[in-house]
Amino acid sequence: MGNISKQEKKRINSLAVKKYRDKERLFVVEGEKSVSEFLASSFKVRKIYCTCEYGFPVQHPDITQITSSEMQQISNLKTASTVLALVETPSVEIDALPNNELLLALDDIQDPGNLGTIIRLADWFGINYIVCSLFTADAYGPKTVQATMGSLTRIKVVYTDLYAFLKSANEKNLIYGTFLEGENIYTAELSGNGIAVMGNEGKGISPEIAGLVSRKLSIPAFVNNAAESLNVATATAIICSEFRRRIYQ
Amino acid sequence: MGNISKQEKKRINSLAVKKYRDKERLFVVEGEKSVSEFLASSFKVRKIYCTCEYGFPVQHPDITQITSSEMQQISNLKTASTVLALVETPSVEIDALPNNELLLALDDIQDPGNLGTIIRLADWFGINYIVCSLFTADAYGPKTVQATMGSLTRIKVVYTDLYAFLKSANEKNLIYGTFLEGENIYTAELSGNGIAVMGNEGKGISPEIAGLVSRKLSIPAFVNNAAESLNVATATAIICSEFRRRIYQ
């Protein structure tokens, strides 16, 4: 007989779906490194499931040891790891957003892997806040959490009406956006604060949001007849890198 | 009765596996944009399957119209597109590699999505050749082909013993590698040619390959206590961007 009920398994599996994550205000974190990062963070880890191979001892009031086959049944990974945690979804207040640092804004980023990679990039480049449109992928979905590699513990992700947010922000902040045509990002003047908007994978930045962009930037392609566009996560990498490079000039 | 036999379906599905791709010297390309790019390229498109929704007419001696449900059965996508092509795997000769341009070398990149994104980046940044270690993911696997968004038609991907290749190349070429510690990439002198080595997702550049690197580079993190590393595709984006940025200085 297993250590985890059918009902419990069903509940954990349901957290792969946003509707149930929102209802329970819980999400799933898997893997030793990620779970230990969440345990060391301000996030509240509600419950931990682990197998007997789980390497290091953890102080937590609610740990249940389960079998590897049970773990596979509750895991979102092809090959489950030794530990899975249920973590409380934080509330991030839009009012708390700072005016004097660089923020990222995401206009309907759809792919969970792209979103996770962007959160990891933000962490590397010291960008503390990501403001997402309401149609952006959910930061607490299993693929996104996995792709952040623990960076989600350090980055505040806010979901809001992006148009309204940028409209109210653009008096005090420069709003940068990347387009196929714009100022060459390598030679453009970039400040250490402001809001950099990244657009949807297929459609780019939507026309309404584009209307609020005060500085249009472009990553020049090296040759004509090349790829039509860059993947949004790699474009974000180049943009964040360019903003931060200016420190070393 | 369908227009495609059980055996044919089985054969197409088998091409998701490298062993069968190697045996047949064929790979699968899906989606209108990608298929049209392959048709316009020097690749040989052996056969095309399309549904009645396939938007534009194509001149090809071997087109079979199938139903949407047959298409879903042979597709590697969650939601099949209207067209799927069988394309001949090219032979790329290692001897043809140029000495006077920038190349990328991949030391055991495992994730097909990362490889595809890197191929797309190479296309954007005018890097014509990617030299892969024998344990690098296969450029002709379905996920990789999908992630290249057609860039695979323009980039030559060579698989070889990477250590032997770099050993013979490093008399004539600077070999760059990215490490957690190295010269700050933003201020390092970078040339328009040479070989930039990117390491495995988990382990980075292997010790033997590291021994052949003549210039160790590092992407500085903006803050301490940040993400431990960057995703290899985003790191490649930043590195390619830095090499090409120097043109605009």
Interface residues (C-beta under 8 A of the other chain):
Chain A: G113 T117 R120 L121 D123 W124 F125 G126 I127 A147 M149 G150 S151 R154 N184 Y186 T187 I219 P220 A221 F222 V223 N225 A226 A227 E228 S229 L230 N231 A233 T234 A235 T236 A237 I238 S241 E242 R244 R245 Y248
Chain B: G113 T117 R120 L121 D123 W124 F125 G126 I127 A147 M149 G150 S151 R154 N184 Y186 T187 I219 P220 A221 F222 V223 N225 A226 A227 E228 S229 L230 N231 A233 T234 A235 T236 A237 I238 S241 E242 R244 R245 Y248 Q249
